[in-house]
Amino acid sequence: MKWEGGEQSSNVEDRRGAGGGGGGGFRLGGRGIGIGTIVIALLGGWIFGINPLTILGLLSGGGGVPAVSQQAPAAPGVNDKAKEFLSVVLRDTEVVWTQVFQASGSQYRAPGLVLFEGVTPTACGTGQSAMGPFYCPGDGKLYLDTAFFRTLSQRMGAPGDFAQAYVVAHEVGHHVQNLLGITGKVDAMRGKIGEQQMNAMSVRVELQADCLAGVWTHHSQKSRGWLDKGDIEEGLNAAAQIGDDTLQRKSQGRIVPESFTHGSSQQRMTWFKRGMDSGQVAQCNTFDGKL
């Protein structure tokens, strides 16, 4: 992936090296959607040993969230290569989604990206590295501990820079869902349907974010041509490695489809490829019909 020297986003906030922000577990409030369940699945081995709605609580629209205190930026030189890469990828998502929204007569509002270590305050409560990358609609920001990429490569079997770019694009996909009003519609269903049905709804939300990541890939490659041979395979492999069936098989030795919250490996690859092949948001309607 030819990203070096690319234009960087000005919407990156680096909190690394500034110390933790808050403590304890992730206190739910607001809505956050992420790949955190993946990290918990592999590192803790109990992803599905807790109520899926606790994980899905990141989708909830609870109120009473305290103000988020600002932290000083990290000292220069703290893994700046990672920051540069993420800034370039984020900037490209800004360019692509601005164009896509303009084509439909809408205006795109870019998300922020917060880099942190350990824990950090967010408008959705205290974010933890163990949750993996996640999006908080309460403040319109993506949160990411760059250590996650070592886990993605070494523990999940998904190495490569485009695998990392896919992760960022997926979280940006959640931001797009929020701007399109999809997040609010899903939140409105909470408490009105059962746990298993809510799990199924979460799967559709996550697969749509995969598809939207594919839409970004389509337009990005068309305009920049910055993907090398094998990059697409890296992205598809990352989608496969974080499928619920693959994670369950690794963590507990058996598959429980009714507890899926992100979709199977095949589903994740299929929807990512669908967005990538079409480049059309209209092709990402995971809420209509069979997956």
N, C-alpha and C positions, 0 to 999 in steps of 0.2 A: 504494500500500500504506500504510494508515493505522497506522503503527507508533510514531510519536512519542508520548512520554509513557507508553509501555507498561511493564509490570513487567520489570525486568532480572534476569538470572541472576547469581548470586553465584559461579558456576563459571568465570569468565573471568579468565585471568591475562595481564596485559599486560607483555610483555618488550620492547616497542619502545623504542628509545632507550637500551637497556641494553648495546648492543654485541653482537657475534657470540658464539655459544657453540660453540667448537670450529671446526675447519676441514676442508678437503678435501672429498671427495665424500661422498655419503650412504652411510655404512657400514651394510650390511644386517645386521639382527639383530632378532629379534622380528618382528612383522608390521605393516606399514603399508599401507593402501589409500588411494589418492587419485586426484585428477584431474591429478596432476603430469605424466603423459605428454602431456596436452593442451598444457601450456605448452611442454614440450620440443619437441613437434611443430611448433608455430608459430614459436617463437623460435629453435630450433636447427636445425630442418629435418631432424633425423635420428632422430626418434622410433622409426622402424622399421628404422634402420640398426644398431641394437644388438640383442642377444639379448633377446627379450621376457621371458625368464625373469629377466633382470637387473632389469627393471622389476617383474616379478611377485615378485622377491625380497622386496618389501615385504610379501608374504603369508607369508613364511617364519617358522618358529618357532624360529630359532636362539637359542642360549643364550649365556651369558657376556657379557651386556650390562652395561656399567658403570653405576654409579649416576648419575642425572641431577642435576647441580648446579642450584641455584636461582639466578635472577638477580633483581636489583632491578627493581621495576616502572618503567615508563616515566614520564617527567616529565609532569605534568598538561598537558593541551592538545595532546598528540600525536595528532592525528586522532581526537579524542574522539567526533566524530559517527559515525564508522565503528564505534567500540567500542560506542557506545550502541545502534546499529542491531543489531549482532551479538549483543549481550547480550539485547536484546528478543526476537530470533528464537530464540536458544538457550533462553531461558526458556519460550517457547511450546512448543518441542519437548519440554521437560521435563514441562510440564503434560499435553500430549497423550499422550506415551508412558507416563507414569505411569498415566493413566486406561486406556489400551489394555492395559497389562500387568495392571493390577488386574482388569480385566474377564475376563481369562483365568486369574486366580488366581495371578499371578506378581508379583514386585516389580521395579520399574525402578530401575536405578542410573544416574544421570545422568553423562554424560561431562564432562570439563573442556574448555575451549577456550583455547588459547594463541595470542596474537597476537605475532608476531615480525617482525623485519626481517633479511633476509640469511640467516643460519644460526642454528640453535638446537639445544641438546642435547635428545634425546628418549630414551625407553626403547627405541626402535628404531634408535638411532644418531643421527648428526648430520642434522637436517632442513635442507633448503635451500629458499629461495624459488622457485628454478627448478623445483621439483617441483610447485608449486601446492599447494592445500589437500590434506591427507591425514589419515588416522586411524591412530593407533598403539595397538593392543590391549595392548601391553606396559604402558602406563600409563593406558589408557582415556581418551586425550585427542585432541582434534582440533587440528591445527596449521594456522595460516593467516597468510600475509603479506597485509595488506589491499591491497597494490599489485597483487595478482592481479586484483582487480576492475576495475582500469583495463585490464588485458590482456583480460579477459573482454568488456568493453564496446568498446574501441577496436580490438583486434586480432582478436577472435573474432566480433564482430558480435552480441553478446548483452548489450545494455544493460538497465538497469532494476533497481530494488531487489528485485523478486521473483525476478529471475534470480539475484541474489546469495543470496537466502534459499533458493532451490533448491539451490545449491551446499552451503550449510551443512546443509540437510536430507538431502542425499545422503550426506554424511560421517557425520551422525548415524545414517543408515540402516546404515552399516557397523558402528557401535557396537551397534545393535540386533542385527545379525547375530552379533556377538561374544557378546552376552548370551544369544542363543538357541542357541548352540553350533554355528552354521553355519560360523563361521570355523575352528574346530578340525577339523571334518570335511573342509573343503577342504584345510587344511594336511596332514592325514593322507594325502592323495592325492599329495603332492609326492614325486617320485622313483619313483612307481609307474606313472605314465602318461607318454606322450611329450610333447614340447614343444607340438605343435599341439593335442593334447588339453587340455593345461594352459591354453593360450590360450583355448580354447572354454569351459573351466571358469571362467576369469577373467571372460569375457563374461557368464556367468550370474550371477556374484557382483555385478558392476557393475549389471546390469539389475535385479536384485532390490533393490539400494540405491536405484535410481531409483524403483521401485515403492513402496518404503517411504517415500520422500520424498513420493510422491503420497498415501499414507495419511495422513501428517501434514497435508498441505495440505487434505485432505477434512475432517478433524476440526477443524483450526484455523479454517478458514473458516466451518464450521458453528457454532462457538461464538463466534467473534469478529466475523465478517463484515468483516474488515479489508482484503480484497483489492478494489482498484479495477478498473474496466473496463480490460481489456488486460493485467492482471497474469498471468492464466493463460497468455495468449499469450506473455508474456515468459519464463515458465518453460519452456513447450514449445519456444520458440525456442532457449533456452539448451541444452536437451537435444539439439536438432537440431544446433547448432553444434559440440558436442563429441562428435558421433558419429565413430567411427573412419573411416568412408568419407569424410566431409566433411573431416576433418583430413588424411587421406592425399592427397585430391585437391588440397588447398591446399598441402601441404608437398612432395609428390613427383610430383604430376600423374597419379597412377595409383592404383588401389585393389587391395589384396592382402587379400582376405577371411580367408585362413588366418592372417594375422598380427593380426587384430582381438583386442583385449584388453578393450574396453569396450562393444562393440556398435555397430551402425549407427545413423545418425540416426533412421531410422524405428523401429527397435527401442527406442531410448531414449525417444522420444516416446510410443510405444505403451505401454510398461510404466509410465512416469510417469503417464500418463492412466488406466491400469487401476487403479492404486492410488488415484488421486484420485477416480475415479468410484465405486469400491466402498467405500473406507475400511476394507478388510479385509486383514489380514496374510495370511490364507489364500489370497487372490487373487494373492499375490506369489511363488508357488512357481515360480521360473524353472528349477528343476532337474528338473522333471517334464515331459517331452515336448519338442516342437519349439518353438523361439522364434519 
